[in-house]
């Protein structure tokens, strides 16, 4: 919310806003480093996506060949920009899986008292030493939205022409806007808030349904989602409830969800890093051009996770390592974008509650990452 809010009001991304303040410029190269660290964790998504394809079309290619195929598909779509048709297909598969997950949890819903008891934070009784604790801490940087989706969301708002992005070419400042236009601009903010409210509500509902299904179906059978077979293990929730035919429905939805995640991150980080170069080294950017840098970063953004998934075939470990390395960058970006928003005209500044929550979230991410590093 903080990065998109600033962009919609200022008509420029938070990266452009940071560059205008000299003592904050060090954040730009730090963001580029964090993008690399985030891509390490995307290697987990690539590996599990490949594993899901292998289950859909069994006994055809080796696991490594499936990984290479996923990488080629993402690279081609990223380089050629064929998003529209793919987006509609992916959304349909994801919706089918989502409805299925909700249906499963409704059919096997446990007593309400057990649900309420499960909401109380506690260590699992079978946890080994501090494994559960480090896993929980290590995934904080990924939960809800990670570095890639956060950056991608900011550039999505720019592409859609949210708020002041529409009038940026006119060189009109916030102070010069007519009262009617100011009212419309605040309407854009309400749209951003609604978008995020719906997104996080859906995330919460689907997560709760997955927890319920996992506890009621997987745990009694001693099944623990892990490694490249993660999606196959999770598919048991569907087959136990609806029958064997539902396995392919879950696999298709799982593939769509994972593949679109990888594609979204590659696209978002490529656009963000291209803008980093544009700001830091304008002469080189002009010489080679926007498309050249965008394509180079697309290739780099898919090459990094491929290398790591081949080198370390432990998806959850990749997520953990990546998370506690880049999570501080998310905290810094939240603090910086809030600071930039507080420099806007008074009527467009975030209210004290929003500012306080954003700052506390940012400090929490930095602190939890340091704790994970110590452990």
C-alpha positions, 0 to 999 in steps of 0.5 A: 500500500505504501509504495503504490499510494505514493506513486498514485499521488506523486506520479512517479515511482518510489524509486524516482522519489528516493533518487531526488533525495541525495542521502537516500540514494544508497537504497537504489543499489541495495534494492538491486542486490535485494532483487538478486536475493529474492530470485534465489527463493524463486528457484523454489517456485521454479522447482515445484512448478517443474515438479507439477508439470511432471505429475501432469505429464508423467514419465516423459521428461527428467526432473531437470528437463522439466525445470529447463522447460519452465525456464524457457517458457517464462523467458519466452513470455517475458521477452515477447510480452504475450501476457493477455491470453495466458493471464485469462487461462491462468486465472480460470485454473486458479479460480477452479482450484480456489473454489475446490480448496474452499469446498474441501474445507467446508465438507470436512470443517472441524468443530469451531472450538478446534479452529479457535484453538488453532489460532493461538500461536504455539509450537507443534508438539513434534517440533525438533529443537528450533526447526519450527521456529526458524521456519516460521521466522524465515518465511515472514519475508514471503508471506502475503506478498514478497519483494517481487510482488511489492515492486510489481504492484508499484509498476502495475499501478504505473502501467494502468495510469493510476492517479497522477500517473495519468497527468505526469506528462503535463508537469502538473503538481498536486498543489496546482490541481483543481479541487474537483481533480483532487477529489478524483485523485482521492478516489484512486486511493480508495480503489487502491485500498479496496484492491488490497482489502480484497486481495488480503481477504482472499489470501486469509480465507484460502490460507485458513481453508488450506490449514483446515484441510491439511490438519484434517486430511494430511496430518492424520496420514503423516503426509508433510508437503516438502520438496519438489513433490509439494503439490502432489502431497497437497493434491491428496486433499482433493482426491480424498474428498472428491475422488481421483479425478480431482487430482488433475484439477488441483495439479492444473490449478497448482501449476497455474498459480506457481507459473504465474507467480514466477512470471509475475516476479520475473516481469516485476523485477525486470521492470524495476531493475530497468528503472534503477539503471535508467536513474543511476546511469542515464547515458548507458540507458539511452544508448542501449534503450529500454527494451534491451535492458528489460530483455537482459533483466528478464534473462538474468531474472530467470537464470538466477533461480534456475542456477540455484534450484539445480545447485540446491534442490531444497525449495523450502530452504531456498525460500527461508534463506532468501527471505531473511536476506531480502526482508530488511530491504522490504522494511527499508522500502516501507519506511522510505515510501512512508517518508516520501508520502509525508513530504506530500501536501498535507491533505494527501499524507497518510493518517497517523494510524496508517503511518504507525502500522507501516513503520511497525511492520517495517521495523518488525521485518528488519528485526525478525530478519536479524533474529533469523540470521543469529539463529 
